[in-house]
Amino acid sequence: MTLAAEADFTAQNAAVQEPDQDSDHDRDSIHTLPLRVIPFESKSLGRTRMIKNAKLESVIELFEGDKMGSGQLPVSAIGQVYTNIGSDDVKMLTKLAKLHSYDVYSLRIELRKLGIRVDDHESLRLSAAKQVQLHRYMSAFTQRVILEVFGDGNEGVKNYGDVVELFRHPDKRQAIAKLKMMSDKLGIGLEEVPVFLEDFGDIYLSVAYFRECWESVQSAFTDFCYSVDDIMENRTLKQDKTLMKTCDAVYDKFSSMNTGASDRFHDFEAQTSKMWDNIDAKRFKRFQGIVQENHTEIGSALCNLSVKMNAWNKQFPNQNSGGPIKRAEFIRLTMQQGL
């Protein structure tokens, strides 16, 4: 099927094949960019998405499904399907394809650097469902705020959202007193406290998001490491020196990404503890800057890990799936690509 015919086929079967650009899954994904959020001149581009495939190539996904697979189009071939696309749109797609991660936090930074204006700012925020899902990761950080403000008598406050809401609409005398206490402690005006709390929540939501991404690949990463050990010890395969070097290099690369992410999380936790020893707005701003500076780097590492480990898990869903030879070939043909 030609690319043009494939595009016609996609349009005719859009209800079945075309990715739902409004889905929470796309917005919350670290390796998927719903192109609807980008201000293209060609509106037809907004009905597709850009993804990182198993080889870490940024491609436009025309359709996707369990039975039909994924219809992927390189940006360089965009004119073969979208014959009326303008040069400005092609340039923008080319820039987007060079980004290392499509998580909302990295996108906020990278789109601003590229001068790409996004009118719908909600599209660069995690979905409500994902925020609820991340609550267990957030609680370790936000519980300290609740204790600092309310002490043991938490006035019915169950989560961080309750704190923000209480300070945004302080209709109780005690809430106003707490608001004043918080503003004095932070060294900021009363009206700035809700903004501070929202910024605080957003920065730790980003840490929670990346932490969940990291934890979600640990099982596949462990299986991958065991497989590399099996391959390296296999009597037949160990004779292939090129394969041994490839396995070594890929293993080292993934291990470095994995350890680097883990170290950052521990560092964030340690800095959080120190920050609360003598909290003020300036101290938090410094910490906020450190986390934001790490967004693109940690996003890139976790995007790579996520894509590769998802591909590994899909190919070998359990320890009995495929033997050393089959796994070695997958490492050679897929896992090392794009690193």
N, C-alpha and C positions, 0 to 999 in steps of 0.2 A: 504494500500500500504506500503510495507517495505521501509526502508530508501534507500536501494540499488536500488530498482525498481524506487523509486522516483527520484534518481539521474539519472538513465537512461532516465526517462521520461523528466527530465529537459534538458538533453543534446540533445534529439531528437527534442525538441521544443524551443531551445535556442533563436531563433529569436523572439519568442513571449514572453517567460517568463524570460529570463535571464536579470538581471539589466544591464543597459548600464554603464560600469565602467568609460567611458570617459565623462559622462554627467556632466554639470556644477552643476546640482542639488546635486549629490553625494558629489562632492568636497566642495560645499558650506554648506552642511548640518552639523548640530551640533551633530547629533546622527547616522551618517552613515560613515563608513570607507571603501572606495573601496580597496579591498585587493590587487589590481594590483600594488599599490604604495609600497607594502612591498616586500622585496627580498626573497621570498620563494623558496625553492628548487623545490617544486611541482608547475609547471606552471598552473595546473588546478585550484589551489586556487585563482589565479589572476582573474578568470572569475566570482568570487562571491564577496560578500561584507559582512562586519560585521555590525550589527545594534544593537541599544538598542531597545528592544521591549517594549510593554506597561507596562510590569512588571519590567522594567529596567534591564532585563537580556541581556547580550551580546551574541548574537547568529549569526551564519552564515546564511545568507538568500540565499537559493538556487534559488528561483524564487519569483516573486511578480506580481500581476495583480489585476485589479478591480473585475474580475469574479472568479478568482481562489484563491485570498487571498495571504498570505505570507507563503512560505515554509521555516520553520526555523529549524536549526540544532544546538543543543548545542555542544560546543567544545568537551565535554567529549565523544560525540558520533561520532566524526569525522572519526574514523577508520571504521565505518560501511558503510560509503559512499565512502571515499577516501582510498581504501585498500592499496595503495602503498605510502601513505604519511609517511615521515620520522619523527623520534622523535624530530629533531631540529625544524621542522615546527610546530609540536604539541606544543612544549614548547613556540614558538613565539606566536602562537594563544592564548595560555593560558595567556601569559603576556598582550596581546592586549585586551583580554576580561576583564581584571581587570581595564582598564582605565575608567575614569568617564565621559569623553567627547571625541568626535571625531572631534571637530572643528580643523581647520588647525593650529591655534595658540597654543592650548594645545598640539596637536600632535608634533609640533616642539620641545617643551620642553620634553615631555614624551618619544618620540622615542630616543632622544639624551641620556636621562637618562638610557634607556634600552639598549643602545648600538646598536640600529637598524639603519643602514645607509640607507638613501633614496637617490638614484641617481638622480631621477627626482625631482628637487627642486620646479619646477612649480606646482607639485601636492600638495605642502603644501602652496600654495598661493590661495587666492580667485580668482574666475573666473573674466574675464574682465566685464562680464555682471553684476555680483554682485557688483563689485567696482563702476560701474556707478550707480547702484541702491542705493548705500550707500552715494552718493554724498550729499544728503540733510542733512545727519547726520554729514558728514565731514566738511561742509562749515562753521559751527560755530567755528571750530578750525582753519581751514586753511585760512579763511579770514583774520585772524590776521597776518599771515605770509605775505600775499599779501600787506596788509596795511603797515607793518613794512618795507618791502623792497621797495615798489613802491609808498607808500603814496596814495594820491588821484589820481595821474596820473599813472594808472596801465599799461600803455604801451600795451594795447590790451590783457592783461592777464585776462582770464575768469575763470580759475579754477587752482587748485593746480598743476595739471599735466603740465600746461603751465609754471609755475614757475620752476619746476624741469627741464623741457626741455630747457628752456632759459638758465639756469645755466650750463646745461650739454654741450650745444653748444652755447656759448656766442659770436655770430657773430656780435653783435652791440656794438658800443663804450659805449653806456649808460648801456647796460647789463653788460659789464665788470666792469664798475664803481660800479654798484649795487652789483656785485659779491664781489668786494673788500670791499665795505661797510659792507656786510653781514659777511665776514670772520673776519673783524676787530671787529665787534660787538660780534661775537661768540668766538673770540679768537682762531681761527683755520686757517689753510692754505687755500689758494684759492681752491686747488684741493679737499679739504675735504668738501666744501660747498654742492656740489651735493649729496654726500653720506649722509651728515647730513639731507638734505631735504628729501631724500628717506626714511631714518630711521624715521624721523618725520612723514611723510605721512603714513608709515606702522603702526606705533604705534597708530595713531589716526584712521586708518582704522580698527584696531582691536577693539577699543572702539566703533566705529560706528557699527561694525558687532554685537557685543554683545548687544548694545543698541537696534538694530533692532530686534534681537531675543527676547529680553525682551518685547518690545512693541507688538510683534506679538502674545503674549499669554495673553495679558491683558484682552481682551474681554472674553475669555474662563475662565480665572481666576476669573473674576467678577461674571460670571454665576455660577461657582463652589461655590463661597462664599455664594451667595444667596441661592443656593441649600442646603448647609450645615445648614444655618439658618432655612430653611423650615423643614428640617429633624429634627433638634433639637426641633422645636416647634410642631411637629406632635404628636397628642395625643397618637396614637398607638405606633409609633416608639420610643418615649421618654421613654417608659417602658423598652426598651432593653438597659440596662446599659452598656453592652459591646459595642454595636453599638455607644452609645453616646461618650464613651471613644475613640473609633476608629476615629469617626468624628472629635472630638476635637484634637486628636494627628495629624491627617492628615492635618487639617486646619492650625494648628500651624506651622507644618513643611513647608507647601507651603508658608504661609505668611512670615515666616522667610527668605526663599529663595528669595521671591519677594522683600521684603523690603531691604534685604542685597544687592541685585543687584542694586536697585534704589539708595541706599546710596552711593555705589561706583561710580556710574555715576556722582552724584552731587559732590563727592570728587574730581574726575578727572577734572571736569569743574573748580572747585575752585582752584585747584593746577595749572591748565593751566593759569588762569588769573594771579596768583602770579608769575609764571615763567616768563611771558612776562614783568613784571615790571622791571626786571633786567636780561634779558636773556643772557646766555652764554652756551657753549657746555657742561660744567660740570653740570650746573643746569638741562639741558635737559636730560643728561644721568641719573641723579638721578631719574627724573620723569619717564623716560623710564624703569628703573629698577623696580620702584614701580608698574607700569602697568603690566609689564611682570611677576612679582611675583604673580600678581592677576589673570593671565590668566587661570591657571588650576582650581583655586577655583571658579571663576565666571563662567568658562566654565562648570564645574560640576553642579553647581546650576541651570544654565540655560538649560543644557541638560535635567536634571530631570524635570524641569518645562515644557519645550517644549514637551517632550515625553508624560508626563502625561496630559497636557492640550490639546494636539492634540488628545489623546485617548478619553478624555472627550468630546471634540467638535465633534469627529466622532460619538460617541455613542449618544450624545444629541446635534444635530446641531442647535437647537433653544430652546427657553424657554418652549415651549409646548411639547418638546420631552420627554416622560417618566414622571412619577409622582415621589413623594418622595420615595416610596417603591423601585421602580426600580433604582433610583439614589443611594439610600442607599446601595443597593446590589452591585452596581458597585463600590462604594467606598470601600466596604468590600472586594470584590474579586479582584479588579484591582488597584484602586488608592493607596491603602496602601502598595501594594507589592513593595518591593525593596527599600523602604525609610529607 
